[in-house]
Amino acid sequence: MASSSNRTAPRAHGAYDLLVVGAGFAGSVFARRAAEELGQRVLVVDRRPHIAGNAHDEVDEHGVLCHTYGPHIFHTNAPAVQAFLSRFTEWRPYEHRVLAEVDGRFVPVPVNRTTVNELYGLQIATEADMQDFLDARAESFAEVKDSEQAVVSKVGRDLYERLFRGYTRKQWALDPTDLHASVCARIPIRLSDDDRYFTDTFQAMPAAGYTAMFASMLDHPNIDVQVGTDHHEVAAEARAPLTVWTGPIDEFFDHRFGALPYRSLRFERETRRTPGGGLAQPVAQVNYNNERIPFTRVTEFRHLTGQVAESSTLAYEFPTADGDPYYPIPRPQNRELYHRYEALAKQRHDVLFLGRLARYQYLNMDQVVAGSLQAFERFAADGRGARTAPPLAA
């Protein structure tokens, strides 16, 4: 039985078909399918003291289920992803909503009709009128070259300054003019008053939490799990012919060409009394765009879990340059450095590189799951999924 704290005793020397480094989505999904569908013996290791990767959650001293590494909101349009994960969890329907503090007001983000009406004292009632409002303020560029232009070309300079610039500068420690256009280009703009942060067909949270879902996924007789373990400690002992690497790609190659840069986060938690089981914030997440405020957002976890309690736990997020690698910094020179490591990875036929850190790319959880499912299909189809480790003694 995989757990967030127990270390499973390894099998005999050389008894594994597959060594999976990282017990997050990419590694755990692949491990389960290899163990279940191909009968492979799999060793999953993670240097953190728990499974579930950045999706890890646990109950704090106040009885509130908290996300250790910031809010993880599950949403997908992929039936295959939903079906696979649904084998390991029940779901709690949840649609994420976010407010941003602007000049003392709290307005919905992404920008929608309500956002504009509240900030400008208007009564825009139709999508056509909303489009006219934006068109009148949007600036035209022959070629959108950076994140500032990506936003200004959609909503104009005033909304950009009030809702986007400060948050982006805090998050990345770079001006939007120094960030690739893709960073802000993916931010949607709504013509309606739909205030949901996501519009995917399936939006829900694992009913018992993410860690419980991962524990179920890794609970298979062919899977052994060792947490609090560096892969170097077990690689020689496992002697697996194939490794699935889900960590930073530059780390695998000992930073041969230098370290790939990331932004990280530091969290500070606050517990507030909520008599009668109320909530401290109107929505789960409130963004703070003002650069004079050092944190970017505050998340109240009970919105996500549906728990009713006499206290509520909130997490404040402070972007930092140091710490766990969270967000690849999307600049051309960083992509060029990644491609040098990618070229090395393509020469390693004994390693599969999976997930956002191995690809140096920001990916949603469902995208990571989809990528792992697809990678397994290719792995099984090309013959590398055949059993290679000797059978266990009876």
C-alpha positions, 0 to 999 in steps of 0.5 A: 500500500503506497502512503505519503510517509511509509517507505516500502522495502525494495525487492531483490537486487535487479528485480524491477522493470521500471524505475519512476523518479517522482511520485507526482502526476506524470510518474504515478500515472505511468507507474500504475499503467505499467504495473497494471496493464503490462505486469511490470514491477515498478519502483517509484521514488521521490525525494520529498517525504510524501507522494502526490508531488505539488498536488500534495495536500494534508490536514493542518492542526486546525483540521483543514485540508490544505494544499501544501504547494498552493491551490490545485484546481482540477479541470479538463475537457479530456474524457480519457483523463477524467475516466482514468483518475475517476478510478481512484477518487470520488469527486466534489463538483467545484467551479473556481472563481477569482476576484482581484483587488483594484483600487479598493474594489474586488472584481472578477478575473478573468476580465468580464462584463462585470469587471468593466461595469464595476471599474468604470461605472457602466451598465454594459448589457450585451456581448456586442457592447462589451466587444465595442468597449474593448475594441475602442481601447485596444491598441493595434500592433503589426506583430505582438512581441511581448506580454504587454502587447498581448494584453494591450492589444485585447483590452487597452492600456488602462485595464492592463495597468490596473489588472495585469502589469503589477501582478505579472511583475511580482510573479515573474520579477520581470516587466511584461515587456520582457516576457514572451507574449504567450505568458499573458496571451493565454489569459481569456477575456470574457464578453459575458458575465461568466465569472468562472475562472475555467470553462472546462466541461469537467470541473471538480476536486478529489473528494478525499483530497489529492494525496488520497487519490495518489495513494489509491493510484499507487496501491498495486502489488507490482508497485513499490514506493519509497519517499524521502529517497533520492534516486541515486540511493536506489538506482544501482540497487533497482537495476531497472532497464528503464527510468521514467524521469519527471524531475528537472531535465537539467538536473538529470544531466548535472546542469551540464550547460547551466541551470534552467531558471524558474520562479518559485513560491513561498507560502505563509498560512493564516488561520481565522476564526469562522464562527458558525462555519462561515468563510473568510473570503467571498471566493477561494482566491483573491489576487492582489495586483498592487506592487506595494503588496508583496504577495500575489494572491490569497487562497482559502482552502475550505472553498475548495474542499467544502469543509465546514469548520469553526476556523479557516486556513488561508495561504498567502503566496510570495513569488521568489527566485529561490526554492522548488521549481514551479514556473519555467521562465518563458524567455527565448534564451531559456528555451534555447538552453532547454533545447540543448538539454532536450538534444541530450535527452533524445540520445538516452533510450534508457530514459523517458522524460515526462512532465512539466519539469522534464519538458521545461513547460508550464502544464495544467494537471490534466495536460500532465496526465494526458501526456503520461497516458499517451507516453505509456501508449507509445511505450507499450506499442513499441515493444519496450513494455515487455517484462525484462526483470526476472520473476520473483521467487515463489 
